[in-house]
Amino acid sequence: MCGSDGVTSVWQQQIKEANARIAAAEAKSKELNVVIQKEYVDRVKTVKEVQLQIQSQIVKDSTAIDAECKVAREAIEDINAAALSKGKK
């Protein structure tokens, strides 16, 4: 009857080790989630800043764009900047 006690104790030890690895992985996951969240927020902020910069440039150049019936150089630059997701420098 006591023959399986050794096998059971080995399995119990392996379960404890696996639970320890799981706990360590969960802790590391929480740390990495914080880093990922921060990078995501920073990227969204950068995209919003570029959008606002392009929008303000379009408003600024609107007089030159509407001055004639031709497509102004500024309009082409604004559209290209918006398409490439970067503002004018």
N, C-alpha and C positions, 0 to 999 in steps of 0.2 A: 504493500500500500504506500510506502514512502518512496518508491522508486521514481515517481513523477515529480516529487518535490524539487529535485535539482533542476529539472527541465522548466518547471513553473518559475523558479527563482531566476533562471536565465532570461526567460521571457519578460518577467517583471522588470528586470534590470534594463533590458533593451527598450521597454516601453518608457521607463524613466528617462533614458538617454534621448529617445526620440522626442519626448515632451520638452526636454531642455533645449534641443535644437529648434523645435517649433517656436518656443518662447523667444529665443535669440533672433530667429528670423522675423518674427512679428515686431520686435523692438527695432530692428534695423529697418524694416518696412515703414514704420511710423516716422523714423528720422528722414528717410528718403522721400516720403510723401510731403513732408514739410519743405524740403528743398525743391521738389518738383512744383509745389504750389507757389513758392516764391518766384521761381523762374517763369511760371505761367503768368503770374500777375505782372511781372516786369515786362514780358513780351506784349501783353495786352496794352499796358501803359504806353509802350513805345509805338505800337500801331496806332493808338488813339492820338498820340502827339503828332505823328506824321500825317494822319488824316486831317487834323485841325490845321496843320501848317499848309497843306495843299489847299484846303478849303479857303483859308485866308488869302492865299496867293491867287486863287481864282477870283475871289471878290476884288482883290486889288487890281488885277489885270482886266477886269470886266469892262472898264471904260475903253481900253485899247482894243479889246475883242469886239465891242459893239460899235466902235468908231466908224468902221467901214463895213461893206458887205463882204470883204475878203476875210479869209481865215488869217488871223494875226499870228506872228511868230510866238507870242506869249501863250496863245491858246494851245498851240501844238506842244509847247514845252510843258504846260500845265497838264494836258491830257497824258503826255508821255510819263510825267512824274507820277501821276495818279495810277497809271497802268503798272509802273514799276514799283509802286508802293514806297517811294522815297520823295522827300521834299526837296525844294530848291536849296542850294547852298549859298 
